Amino acid sequence: MIITTEKLLDSISGKSSVNALTEAMTFNIHEGITNPLEFRVKAKMVIDALENAIKMTNDDAMVEQMKHGKRSEMFGAVIDSVETGVKYDYQSTNCPEWERFDEMVKHYSELKKQRETFLKSLREPINIITDDGEIVTINPPIKSSTTALKITLK
């Protein structure tokens, strides 16, 4: 397996290699040679393995990149060392106005969730009378979804 992995890695050298690999993988499916469901299941296995390997080697890759500075170009890619996921802790500011806004957002978010639960329960339009005395027809929300394959590896 290691020899195959090394051969695969050696054959990839940039975007054009990725495009060629994509075409090679999908050609047999489109030609009816490879079962598309088998491909999806095995591709999921490879993706999971790659994601796990990336997580497990992230620190090693960061140490290696530090040897080359903030930006380097190698292996058919530009590699930048960047700061991501910047977060601010506003609760530590002790700002009364921010705290008031935060409470308002929490309060109205909860009211909105309750209203959405009510709206989802509607099976047909209903008429209501607003505080202004206006009659308004409230319709059930439109539900939409996308059909996809869910693959759970055993």
Phi and psi in degrees as a GROMACS rama.xvg file:
@    title "Ramachandran Plot"
@    xaxis  label "Phi"
@    yaxis  label "Psi"
@TYPE xy
-62.9357  -41.796  ILE-2
-61.7743  -42.3865  ILE-3
-63.5396  -41.8438  THR-4
-61.7934  -45.4462  THR-5
-62.6303  -40.9437  GLU-6
-62.8967  -43.0622  LYS-7
-61.5517  -47.9916  LEU-8
-62.7619  -39.1389  LEU-9
-66.258  -27.6203  ASP-10
-82.4426  -11.1327  SER-11
-99.821  124.655  ILE-12
-139.552  20.2489  SER-13
152.248  -173.58  GLY-14
-58.84  -39.7122  LYS-15
-63.5038  -34.7605  SER-16
-66.5193  -39.4491  SER-17
-63.2282  -44.3816  VAL-18
-62.9149  -42.1551  ASN-19
-65.2625  -40.5501  ALA-20
-64.2795  -41.3026  LEU-21
-60.0872  -48.1709  THR-22
-61.5354  -42.0729  GLU-23
-63.0397  -40.034  ALA-24
-69.9546  -36.8586  MET-25
-88.9885  -18.9189  THR-26
-57.3644  -50.6378  PHE-27
-64.8896  -30.1631  ASN-28
-68.1908  -48.5666  ILE-29
-66.7102  -25.703  HIS-30
-86.3416  -2.71148  GLU-31
79.4146  13.8891  GLY-32
-85.6729  -41.4368  ILE-33
-105.81  136.271  THR-34
-69.4281  122.409  ASN-35
-63.1543  -32.5648  PRO-36
-70.9557  -39.9194  LEU-37
-61.6372  -41.873  GLU-38
-59.5751  -47.4259  PHE-39
-60.3094  -43.6516  ARG-40
-64.3271  -47.0423  VAL-41
-70.6797  -33.7382  LYS-42
-64.374  -38.8707  ALA-43
-60.8843  -40.5633  LYS-44
-62.1719  -44.6994  MET-45
-65.6702  -42.4803  VAL-46
-60.5531  -46.6419  ILE-47
-59.9029  -43.1964  ASP-48
-62.8065  -43.6045  ALA-49
-64.7194  -44.1199  LEU-50
-60.8536  -43.2509  GLU-51
-65.0082  -43.4431  ASN-52
-63.8114  -38.6078  ALA-53
-62.6734  -45.0781  ILE-54
-62.1012  -42.816  LYS-55
-72.4933  -19.0653  MET-56
-113.325  8.59363  THR-57
-58.5652  -47.9178  ASN-58
-62.4708  -40.5789  ASP-59
-62.2666  -42.3533  ASP-60
-66.2547  -38.0896  ALA-61
-63.8268  -42.747  MET-62
-62.2446  -43.1609  VAL-63
-64.1058  -41.5008  GLU-64
-64.6923  -35.4748  GLN-65
-59.601  -25.6142  MET-66
-69.5829  -18.0515  LYS-67
-111.472  5.48911  HIS-68
88.8368  -171.179  GLY-69
-70.5652  -27.3508  LYS-70
-137.377  133.957  ARG-71
-143.4  161.06  SER-72
-128.413  115.154  GLU-73
-162.729  160.839  MET-74
57.449  27.7874  PHE-75
78.9895  22.3801  GLY-76
-147.704  159.315  ALA-77
-99.9793  127.457  VAL-78
-114.197  118.662  ILE-79
-113.031  135.965  ASP-80
-92.5831  112.092  SER-81
-129.43  156.856  VAL-82
-86.417  130.154  GLU-83
-130.44  162.746  THR-84
65.1539  37.9431  GLY-85
-66.7607  132.062  VAL-86
-129.082  150.776  LYS-87
-121.34  138.043  TYR-88
-101.207  95.1821  ASP-89
-75.6887  -22.4263  TYR-90
-64.117  -27.501  GLN-91
-76.5779  -7.10177  SER-92
-77.1506  -19.6659  THR-93
61.9823  30.7838  ASN-94
-90.1939  113.137  CYS-95
-60.5258  -36.6934  PRO-96
-67.0478  -42.5471  GLU-97
-62.6009  -42.4047  TRP-98
-61.8176  -38.7231  GLU-99
-64.8575  -45.5215  ARG-100
-62.0136  -41.5198  PHE-101
-61.2274  -43.5719  ASP-102
-63.8084  -40.2017  GLU-103
-63.2758  -43.9378  MET-104
-61.2321  -45.7649  VAL-105
-61.0752  -44.3493  LYS-106
-62.379  -50.8208  HIS-107
-70.7877  -28.9881  TYR-108
-64.4899  -41.089  SER-109
-66.2694  -43.2116  GLU-110
-61.374  -39.8329  LEU-111
-64.0229  -43.7401  LYS-112
-59.7281  -43.0931  LYS-113
-62.7332  -40.642  GLN-114
-67.2079  -39.2263  ARG-115
-64.8879  -38.0427  GLU-116
-62.0286  -43.654  THR-117
-62.0328  -47.2708  PHE-118
-62.6467  -37.8237  LEU-119
-65.17  -25.3355  LYS-120
-78.7344  -14.3443  SER-121
-68.2364  134.765  LEU-122
-107.672  -15.8484  ARG-123
-153.086  161.493  GLU-124
-60.1366  147.57  PRO-125
-130.944  151.849  ILE-126
-98.414  137.178  ASN-127
-129.414  160.658  ILE-128
-109.888  121.863  ILE-129
-74.7942  172.287  THR-130
-60.379  -24.88  ASP-131
-81.8849  -4.96282  ASP-132
88.1122  6.06783  GLY-133
-83.6264  139.46  GLU-134
-90.4396  124.825  ILE-135
-126.212  137.412  VAL-136
-92.8239  123.269  THR-137
-101.63  125.751  ILE-138
-99.2125  150.894  ASN-139
-61.3318  149.413  PRO-140
-66.8553  151.208  PRO-141
-82.4099  126.149  ILE-142
-97.8886  134.101  LYS-143
-135.42  155.934  SER-144
-154.468  169.316  SER-145
-123.903  133.68  THR-146
-84.6326  131.391  THR-147
-142.788  166.832  ALA-148
-91.3702  129.926  LEU-149
-107.081  116.635  LYS-150
-111.38  120.229  ILE-151
-112.36  118.212  THR-152
-77.5744  138.809  LEU-153
